[in-house]
Amino acid sequence: MQKKLFIITFLIIIFGLLFMYPINFILVKKGYLNITNLYVSNTKTTNKLNSIKASIESKSINYLFMYDNVNKIKKSTEAKLNNKLYDLVSLEYYPVGINNDNEYVFRNNEKYIIFNNLNNEELNNRLNDQVKFFNSLDTNINIFIPYRYEYLNINNDNSIRNMALYRTKFLDKLNDNIHVGEFLLDSEVEYNKYFYHTDHHYNMEGALVSYNLIMNLLNKPNYINYEVTKNDINYHGSMAKSSYLTDLSDYFYTADFNLINHDILVDGNINENYKPKTIKESTNPFYDQYVHYYNGLYGMVEYDYHNNKDNLLIIGDSYGWQIDDLIASNYNKTYVIELRYYPDKISLNKFVKEHNISDVLFIYEAGSIFFDQYDYGMKDKVVK
């Protein structure tokens, strides 16, 4: 009897999850829901649907065994249903899940993209805070911005939220002591060449283009055409994990810089495991090869190339991991600070003076520069 009751409960939950999709579709067709604003609107209908979904998921987590396996089936089924439903309303990109930052992940037959989950009022407030923060820094600073797909004007599909307008808003308000470099693409072909299709990072091809742009920004042009290796390992990045779908995969791109005669301190200590630059064989199709290969989860890394040149401070996130050692090779000492893992505040003027810093460089993707979208706490952790 108990087993029968469990099976019935399980089927009701699965049926409830699946039944939401034709309901959503009918509401869209009738005009009660705007499909492009489904995740950022606060309508009673949307809130009710999300409440039902959250309740069902909570019960699944609390009362069902092997929830992770059930979750994989659920997410992949949802993604496939959304593919069919969005195709019926002639939209190329369809939602497939939510990432660890509670952003909504969309995809088509070629790649995944991220849909910003903050409303316009919140974005404008955050942008103004970021502009105020950067303008408060009275030393000369450089900002390098790689633009993910949603910030580019290269697609007219109305299932994608246009974030490109925030670029102009941000750049127009910056003081003259702030110098900006951008990795800004203008075609699908370029984007598909330089960014992973299943992960939110640029690949090594894009990282090396960014390196040369950064060197120009820092007035140290040093173009080197490194050979890029495409490692055929069926890499499924962070965005693919949101749906547990494996039909799209990437090569994992690497390059050997052969950087010699330098020392590295990680959080003040020698760390032999820092940047192993090895590909790990794993039975988990969603193993994070990017994190394993570049291993940048530290508060401060210090490179010393002993070349009596200038010193550099980099404040950045994972968009710098692929090339921070290469950038550092153009300097004497380079200090790389990751605000997520750095325990203290940084007095920028004091740091610059004590470490004889010549250049200060921020490397973050557009959402972090414009809005501090992932709450790294730039304006609270970095003071002048």
Rosetta blueprint (number, residue, H / E / L):
1 M L
2 Q H
3 K H
4 K H
5 L H
6 F H
7 I H
8 I H
9 T H
10 F H
11 L H
12 I H
13 I H
14 I H
15 F H
16 G H
17 L H
18 L H
19 F H
20 M H
21 Y H
22 P H
23 I H
24 N H
25 F H
26 I H
27 L H
28 V H
29 K H
30 K L
31 G L
32 Y L
33 L L
34 N L
35 I H
36 T H
37 N H
38 L L
39 Y L
40 V L
41 S L
42 N L
43 T L
44 K H
45 T H
46 T H
47 N H
48 K H
49 L H
50 N H
51 S H
52 I H
53 K H
54 A H
55 S H
56 I H
57 E H
58 S H
59 K H
60 S H
61 I H
62 N H
63 Y H
64 L L
65 F L
66 M L
67 Y H
68 D H
69 N H
70 V H
71 N H
72 K H
73 I H
74 K H
75 K H
76 S H
77 T H
78 E H
79 A H
80 K H
81 L H
82 N H
83 N H
84 K H
85 L H
86 Y H
87 D H
88 L H
89 V L
90 S L
91 L L
92 E L
93 Y L
94 Y E
95 P E
96 V E
97 G E
98 I E
99 N L
100 N L
101 D L
102 N L
103 E L
104 Y E
105 V E
106 F E
107 R E
108 N L
109 N L
110 E L
111 K L
112 Y E
113 I E
114 I E
115 F E
116 N L
117 N L
118 L L
119 N L
120 N H
121 E H
122 E H
123 L H
124 N H
125 N H
126 R H
127 L H
128 N H
129 D H
130 Q H
131 V H
132 K H
133 F H
134 F H
135 N H
136 S H
137 L L
138 D L
139 T L
140 N L
141 I E
142 N E
143 I E
144 F E
145 I E
146 P E
147 Y L
148 R L
149 Y H
150 E H
151 Y H
152 L L
153 N L
154 I L
155 N L
156 N L
157 D L
158 N L
159 S L
160 I L
161 R L
162 N L
163 M L
164 A L
165 L H
166 Y H
167 R H
168 T H
169 K H
170 F H
171 L H
172 D L
173 K L
174 L L
175 N L
176 D L
177 N L
178 I E
179 H E
180 V E
181 G E
182 E E
183 F E
184 L L
185 L L
186 D L
187 S L
188 E H
189 V H
190 E H
191 Y H
192 N H
193 K H
194 Y H
195 F E
196 Y L
197 H L
198 T L
199 D L
200 H L
201 H L
202 Y E
203 N L
204 M H
205 E H
206 G H
207 A H
208 L H
209 V H
210 S H
211 Y H
212 N H
213 L H
214 I H
215 M H
216 N H
217 L H
218 L L
219 N L
220 K L
221 P L
222 N L
223 Y L
224 I L
225 N L
226 Y L
227 E L
228 V E
229 T E
230 K E
231 N E
232 D E
233 I E
234 N E
235 Y E
236 H L
237 G L
238 S H
239 M H
240 A H
241 K H
242 S L
243 S L
244 Y L
245 L L
246 T L
247 D L
248 L L
249 S L
250 D E
251 Y E
252 F E
253 Y E
254 T E
255 A E
256 D L
257 F L
258 N L
259 L L
260 I L
261 N L
262 H L
263 D E
264 I E
265 L E
266 V E
267 D L
268 G L
269 N E
270 I L
271 N L
272 E L
273 N L
274 Y L
275 K L
276 P L
277 K L
278 T L
279 I L
280 K L
281 E L
282 S L
283 T L
284 N L
285 P L
286 F L
287 Y L
288 D L
289 Q H
290 Y H
291 V H
292 H H
293 Y H
294 Y H
295 N L
296 G L
297 L L
298 Y L
299 G L
300 M E
301 V E
302 E E
303 Y E
304 D E
305 Y L
306 H L
307 N L
308 N L
309 K L
310 D L
311 N E
312 L E
313 L E
314 I E
315 I E
316 G E
317 D L
318 S H
319 Y H
320 G H
321 W L
322 Q L
323 I L
324 D H
325 D H
326 L H
327 I H
328 A H
329 S L
330 N L
331 Y L
332 N L
333 K E
334 T E
335 Y E
336 V E
337 I E
338 E L
339 L L
340 R L
341 Y L
342 Y L
343 P L
344 D L
345 K L
346 I E
347 S E
348 L H
349 N H
350 K H
351 F H
352 V H
353 K H
354 E H
355 H L
356 N L
357 I E
358 S E
359 D E
360 V E
361 L E
362 F E
363 I E
364 Y L
365 E L
366 A H
367 G H
368 S H
369 I H
370 F H
371 F H
372 D L
373 Q L
374 Y L
375 D L
376 Y L
377 G L
378 M H
379 K H
380 D H
381 K H
382 V E
383 V E
384 K L
